[in-house]
């Protein structure tokens, strides 16, 4: 027997067991009907019918709520994997340049090393040729070292984030996590010619679910990159970390076109984004709102700046156990 049928039968049984005795007694008392009266059966059928309808309604409501929660969990999991996939893609794109430079320079060094050996094998090697080859090799090695350090930094940033894709509750340094996350977006910032303005000087430690927080911040940054600018010059995304007595406050703003005033009151509702027709589902900010308010026990609000652009303000408690 399916769960749906079991649920219906359970609530119908509860309703019958609760409503029929009370309603029957009330009918018998009000209408002064005895059990020997033939109309008693008809009166008895009224609470029976009501209890069946009532039980079915309750069962249907419970099932709809269960299905809604299951759908929400599925969407959140899909969004988490999509966020991680975006981070992997961004890191891979960013690593590709220094890695490509390194491969190219290895070939350059091998060529100059060969020239250097040939010159040294001559009876009278020329000093200027030797020095020129050594100079080129030194310069190539220096560039390779910088490239390897860049790759190492990117990998460490990604490890900081990817290591916490579980649902573990832990204390984190918000500043460190934010820096690591922004490093993974650097390639896309450069590609889209977006400048990042970061005020991350205030050290903030919080106890939270890092995977959910990463998902929230990633989605907000993605939202700004994809929706705020229409070929705008001097595009800027500004991020500020603050705190009050009980909360860490993260402000993510931009100098783009802002949010359409008619969409602003329902910006966190599902399927309200203007770019849904352009491969955007329209669930990003809705899931962000649910995660912040339900899982992280915080708040998120959206505004249009007085000067230009949009601003999202996220407030998360220092600890969820307080």
C-alpha positions as CSV (number, residue, x, y, z in Angstrom):
1,X,0.0,0.0,0.0
2,X,1.4,3.4,-1.0
3,X,2.2,6.1,1.5
4,X,-0.5,8.3,0.1
5,X,-3.3,5.7,0.7
6,X,-2.0,4.9,4.2
7,X,-2.0,8.6,5.0
8,X,-5.5,9.1,3.8
9,X,-6.8,6.0,5.7
10,X,-5.0,7.1,8.9
11,X,-6.5,10.6,9.0
12,X,-9.9,9.3,8.0
13,X,-9.8,6.8,10.8
14,X,-8.8,9.4,13.3
15,X,-11.6,11.7,12.1
16,X,-14.2,9.0,12.3
17,X,-13.0,8.0,15.8
18,X,-13.2,11.6,17.0
19,X,-16.1,13.1,15.1
20,X,-18.7,10.3,15.0
21,X,-19.1,9.7,18.7
22,X,-19.3,13.4,19.6
23,X,-21.6,14.3,16.7
24,X,-23.8,11.3,17.2
25,X,-24.3,12.1,20.9
26,X,-25.0,15.7,20.0
27,X,-27.6,14.8,17.3
28,X,-29.3,12.3,19.7
29,X,-29.5,14.9,22.5
30,X,-30.6,17.8,20.3
31,X,-33.2,16.0,18.3
32,X,-34.3,13.7,21.2
33,X,-33.9,10.7,19.0
34,X,-33.7,7.1,20.4
35,X,-31.6,4.3,18.9
36,X,-34.8,2.5,18.1
37,X,-35.9,5.3,15.8
38,X,-35.2,4.5,12.0
39,X,-34.0,8.1,11.5
40,X,-31.1,7.5,13.8
41,X,-29.2,5.8,11.0
42,X,-29.6,8.8,8.7
43,X,-28.5,11.2,11.5
44,X,-25.5,8.9,12.1
45,X,-24.5,9.1,8.4
46,X,-24.1,12.9,8.7
47,X,-21.1,12.9,11.1
48,X,-19.7,9.9,9.2
49,X,-19.7,11.7,5.9
50,X,-18.3,14.9,7.6
51,X,-15.5,12.9,9.2
52,X,-14.6,11.2,6.0
53,X,-14.4,14.6,4.1
54,X,-12.6,16.2,7.0
55,X,-10.1,13.4,7.3
56,X,-9.4,13.4,3.5
57,X,-8.8,17.1,3.6
58,X,-6.3,16.8,6.5
59,X,-4.6,13.9,4.8
60,X,-4.4,15.9,1.5
61,X,-2.9,18.9,3.3
62,X,-0.3,16.8,5.1
63,X,0.7,15.1,1.9
64,X,1.0,18.4,0.0
65,X,3.2,19.8,2.8
66,X,5.4,16.7,2.7
67,X,5.8,16.9,-1.1
68,X,6.6,20.6,-0.8
69,X,9.4,19.9,1.7
70,X,10.7,17.1,-0.5
71,X,10.7,19.3,-3.5
72,X,12.4,22.1,-1.6
73,X,15.2,19.8,-0.4
74,X,15.7,18.5,-3.9
75,X,16.0,22.0,-5.3
76,X,18.4,23.1,-2.6
77,X,20.6,20.0,-3.3
78,X,20.5,20.7,-7.0
79,X,21.5,24.4,-6.3
80,X,24.3,23.3,-4.1
81,X,25.7,21.0,-6.8
82,X,25.2,23.7,-9.4
83,X,27.1,26.2,-7.1
84,X,30.0,23.7,-6.7
85,X,30.0,23.0,-10.4
86,X,30.3,26.7,-11.1
87,X,33.2,27.0,-8.7
88,X,34.9,24.0,-10.3
89,X,34.4,25.6,-13.7
90,X,35.7,29.0,-12.5
91,X,38.8,27.5,-10.9
92,X,39.6,25.3,-13.9
93,X,39.3,28.4,-16.2
94,X,41.5,30.4,-13.9
95,X,44.1,27.7,-13.6
96,X,44.2,27.2,-17.3
97,X,46.1,30.4,-18.0
98,X,49.1,30.0,-15.6
99,X,49.2,26.3,-16.4
100,X,49.4,27.0,-20.1
101,X,52.1,29.6,-19.6
102,X,54.1,27.1,-17.6
103,X,53.9,24.5,-20.3
104,X,54.9,27.0,-22.9
105,X,57.8,28.2,-20.8
106,X,59.1,24.7,-20.2
107,X,59.5,24.4,-24.0
108,X,61.3,27.8,-24.1
109,X,63.7,26.8,-21.3
110,X,64.4,23.4,-23.0
111,X,65.3,25.3,-26.2
112,X,67.6,27.7,-24.5
113,X,69.1,24.9,-22.5
114,X,70.0,23.1,-25.7
115,X,71.5,26.3,-27.2
116,X,73.5,26.8,-24.0
117,X,74.9,23.2,-24.2
118,X,75.8,23.6,-27.8
119,X,77.6,26.9,-27.1
120,X,79.5,25.5,-24.2
121,X,80.7,22.6,-26.3
122,X,82.4,24.9,-28.8
123,X,86.1,25.5,-28.5
124,X,85.6,29.2,-27.9
125,X,82.1,29.8,-26.5
126,X,80.8,33.3,-26.8
127,X,80.1,34.9,-23.4
128,X,77.3,37.1,-24.7
129,X,75.3,34.2,-26.1
130,X,75.8,32.3,-22.8
131,X,74.6,35.2,-20.7
132,X,71.6,35.8,-23.0
133,X,70.5,32.2,-22.7
134,X,70.9,32.2,-18.9
135,X,69.0,35.5,-18.7
136,X,66.1,34.1,-20.7
137,X,66.1,30.9,-18.6
138,X,66.1,32.9,-15.3
139,X,63.2,35.1,-16.6
140,X,61.2,32.1,-17.7
141,X,61.8,30.3,-14.3
142,X,60.6,33.5,-12.5
143,X,57.4,33.6,-14.5
144,X,56.9,29.9,-13.9
145,X,57.3,30.3,-10.2
146,X,54.7,33.1,-10.2
147,X,52.3,30.9,-12.2
148,X,52.8,28.0,-9.8
149,X,52.1,30.2,-6.8
150,X,49.0,31.5,-8.5
151,X,47.8,27.9,-9.1
152,X,48.6,27.0,-5.5
153,X,46.6,29.9,-4.2
154,X,43.6,29.0,-6.4
155,X,43.7,25.3,-5.4
156,X,44.0,26.3,-1.7
157,X,41.0,28.6,-2.1
158,X,39.0,25.9,-3.7
159,X,40.0,23.4,-1.1
160,X,38.8,25.7,1.6
161,X,35.4,25.9,0.0
162,X,35.0,22.3,-1.3
163,X,36.1,20.8,1.9
164,X,32.9,22.2,3.5
165,X,30.3,21.0,1.1
166,X,28.9,18.7,3.8
167,X,26.3,19.8,6.2
168,X,28.7,20.0,9.2
169,X,28.0,22.7,11.7
170,X,31.3,24.4,12.7
171,X,33.0,27.7,13.6
172,X,34.6,29.5,10.7
173,X,36.4,32.7,10.0
174,X,34.0,34.6,7.7
175,X,36.7,36.8,6.2
176,X,38.8,33.7,5.2
177,X,35.9,32.0,3.5
178,X,34.8,35.1,1.7
179,X,38.3,35.7,0.4
180,X,38.6,32.1,-0.8
181,X,35.2,32.3,-2.5
182,X,36.1,35.5,-4.3
183,X,39.3,34.0,-5.6
184,X,37.3,31.4,-7.4
185,X,35.3,34.1,-9.1
186,X,38.3,36.2,-10.2
187,X,38.4,34.6,-13.7
188,X,34.7,35.5,-14.4
189,X,35.2,39.0,-12.9
190,X,38.0,39.6,-15.4
191,X,36.0,38.0,-18.3
192,X,33.1,40.3,-17.6
193,X,35.3,43.3,-16.8
194,X,33.8,43.7,-13.4
195,X,35.8,45.4,-10.6
196,X,35.5,44.0,-7.1
197,X,35.5,46.4,-4.1
198,X,36.0,44.5,-0.9
199,X,35.8,45.9,2.7
200,X,36.8,42.8,4.6
201,X,38.9,44.4,7.4
202,X,36.7,43.5,10.3
203,X,37.5,40.0,11.6
204,X,34.2,38.0,12.1
205,X,33.9,34.5,13.5
206,X,30.6,32.6,13.3
207,X,29.2,29.2,14.0
208,X,27.1,28.1,11.0
209,X,26.8,25.6,8.1
210,X,29.6,26.6,5.7
211,X,28.2,24.8,2.8
212,X,24.9,26.7,3.0
213,X,26.6,30.0,3.5
214,X,28.9,29.4,0.5
215,X,25.8,28.6,-1.6
216,X,24.1,31.8,-0.5
217,X,27.1,34.1,-1.2
218,X,27.8,32.4,-4.5
219,X,24.2,32.8,-5.7
220,X,24.2,36.5,-4.6
221,X,27.4,37.2,-6.5
222,X,26.2,35.3,-9.5
223,X,23.0,37.2,-9.4
224,X,24.8,40.5,-9.5
225,X,27.1,39.4,-12.4
226,X,24.3,38.1,-14.6
227,X,21.5,40.6,-13.8
228,X,22.9,43.9,-12.7
229,X,24.8,45.1,-15.7
230,X,23.8,45.6,-19.3
231,X,27.1,46.2,-21.1
232,X,27.7,48.9,-18.4
233,X,31.1,50.5,-18.3
234,X,33.0,50.6,-14.9
235,X,30.9,47.8,-13.5
236,X,31.6,47.3,-9.8
237,X,30.5,44.8,-7.2
238,X,31.1,45.9,-3.7
239,X,31.1,43.6,-0.7
240,X,31.3,44.7,2.9
241,X,31.5,42.6,6.1
242,X,30.2,44.1,9.3
243,X,28.9,43.0,12.6
244,X,26.6,44.1,15.4
245,X,26.1,42.7,18.9
246,X,24.6,39.4,17.7
247,X,25.0,39.2,13.9
248,X,27.5,39.1,11.1
249,X,26.3,41.4,8.4
250,X,27.3,40.9,4.7
251,X,26.4,43.5,2.2
252,X,26.6,42.7,-1.5
253,X,25.9,45.7,-3.8
254,X,26.6,46.8,-7.3
255,X,26.5,50.0,-9.5
256,X,24.2,48.4,-12.1
257,X,20.7,49.1,-13.3
258,X,19.1,48.1,-10.0
259,X,15.9,46.1,-9.5
260,X,12.7,47.0,-11.3
261,X,10.5,48.7,-8.6
262,X,7.6,46.5,-9.6
263,X,9.7,43.4,-8.9
264,X,11.4,44.6,-5.8
265,X,8.6,43.6,-3.3
266,X,8.6,40.0,-4.7
267,X,12.3,39.7,-5.6
268,X,12.6,36.6,-3.4
269,X,9.5,34.9,-4.9
270,X,10.1,32.0,-7.3
271,X,10.1,32.6,-11.0
272,X,10.2,36.4,-10.9
273,X,13.5,37.2,-12.7
274,X,13.3,39.0,-16.0
275,X,16.0,36.7,-17.6
276,X,14.1,33.4,-17.2
277,X,13.9,33.1,-20.9
278,X,17.7,33.3,-21.1
279,X,18.6,30.0,-19.4
280,X,17.8,31.4,-16.0
281,X,15.3,29.3,-14.0
282,X,14.3,32.1,-11.6
283,X,14.7,30.1,-8.4
284,X,18.1,31.4,-7.2
285,X,17.0,34.2,-4.9
286,X,14.0,32.2,-3.7
287,X,16.3,29.4,-2.4
288,X,18.7,31.9,-1.0
289,X,15.9,33.4,1.1
290,X,14.8,30.0,2.3
291,X,18.3,29.0,3.3
292,X,19.1,32.2,5.1
293,X,15.8,32.4,7.0
294,X,15.1,28.7,7.7
295,X,18.6,27.0,7.9
296,X,20.9,29.9,8.9
297,X,18.2,31.6,11.1
298,X,19.1,35.0,9.6
299,X,17.5,37.6,7.4
300,X,18.1,38.9,3.9
301,X,16.7,42.1,2.4
302,X,17.0,43.7,-1.0
303,X,17.1,47.5,-1.8
304,X,17.7,49.8,-4.6
305,X,20.6,52.2,-3.8
306,X,19.8,55.9,-3.8
307,X,22.6,56.6,-6.3
308,X,22.6,53.6,-8.5
309,X,22.4,49.8,-8.3
310,X,21.1,47.2,-6.0
311,X,22.0,46.1,-2.5
312,X,21.5,42.8,-0.6
313,X,21.9,42.8,3.1
314,X,22.4,39.4,4.8
315,X,22.4,39.1,8.6
316,X,23.4,35.8,10.2
317,X,23.7,35.1,14.0
318,X,27.1,34.5,15.4
319,X,25.8,31.1,16.6
320,X,22.7,29.0,15.8
321,X,22.7,27.4,19.2
322,X,22.0,30.6,21.2
